[in-house]
């Protein structure tokens, strides 16, 4: 944000909100999309490996389920953000790196994750 303020020449004493500065520069906040893309890249990396991280991420751990409402899995939130219908579609896409990169690049950014 400070970069845009300096670019526009806004003095530090001016009572201008960050939203006003963003409107003047015609940009939007992109931090959440950046974080989600990095998380998706990390999940793709984990899903291609056959290890403990893969088991935990997919939720295939053996044992008794805890009481109450189940926690949302990382893959569930990611599929809603990417716009895919099922977790298995996203999981199968991780094996093909090029299609996974395309899927991340063209993510719609909907849903909460």
N, C-alpha and C positions, 0 to 999 in steps of 0.2 A: 504494500500500500504506500509506503514511503517513496517508492520509486515514482509512482504516478503523481504524488504530491509535488515532488521535486521537478518532474517533467512539466507539470502545469504551472509551476512557479507559485504554489500556494504557500503563503507564510505560515509559520507554526502558530501564530496568534489568531489566525482566521478561524472562525467558528464554522467549519465545513465538515460534515460527516463523511465517513468513508463511502457511504452509499452515494452521496452527491459526487464524490470524486470518481467513483466507478461509472456513474452515468455520463460524466463529462468525457471520460476516456472511451466510452462505449465498450466496456469489458464486463465480464462477470467473474464471480469467485469460482475458482476451479480446484480448490484444495481437495474437496471430497472426491471428485472424479479422479484426481491424481492418486489419492490414497487407495481408492477402490481398484484402479488399474494395477497398482503395485501389489496389492493383496491378491488380485487375480493371477498375476504372473507368478507369485509365490505358490499359490495353490496349484497351478499348472505344473510347477516344478515338483511339488510334493506328490501329486497324483501320478506322475510318471515313474516314481520310485516305488519299490515294494518294501516298505519299512513300517516302523511303528507310527510314524507321522501319518502315513497313508491310512492306516487302520483307525487312528483317532479322528482324522478329518472326515472320513466317510461314515463314522459312527458304527463300525462293525466290531465293537468290543464285546466280548462275552461277559455275562454276568447279569445280575438283577438290576432292573430299571429302578430309578429312584421315584419316590412318590411325587405327586403334583404334576403341574404342567411341564411338559418336556421343553428343554431349551431348544432354541432354533439352531440348527446346524449351520456351519459356515457355508456349506454348499447350497443350502436352501436360500439363504440371503443373496448369494452370488447369482444363482439362476434367475431370481426375480430382477436383479440389477441388469443382467445381461439380456433379459428378454426371452430366455429359453423356457420351455414348458416343463421339462423334467430334469431331475438331477442326473439321471443316467445319460441324457444327451450331452450335458456339459462334461461329465466324467469321461465319456468315450471320445470327446473332442480333444481332450488333453494329450492323447497319444499321438495325434498329428499336430506337430508344432505350428505349422503354417496356418492351418485352419483355426487353431487356438489363438494365435496372434491376431488373425482377422476378426475373430469373435470378440476379443478384448478391445480392439480398435473401433469396432462398430457397436459397442455396447450402448444401449439406450439411456442408461443412468436412471432407471426407474426403480422404485422400491427402496426399502431401507435396509442397509447392511452396514 
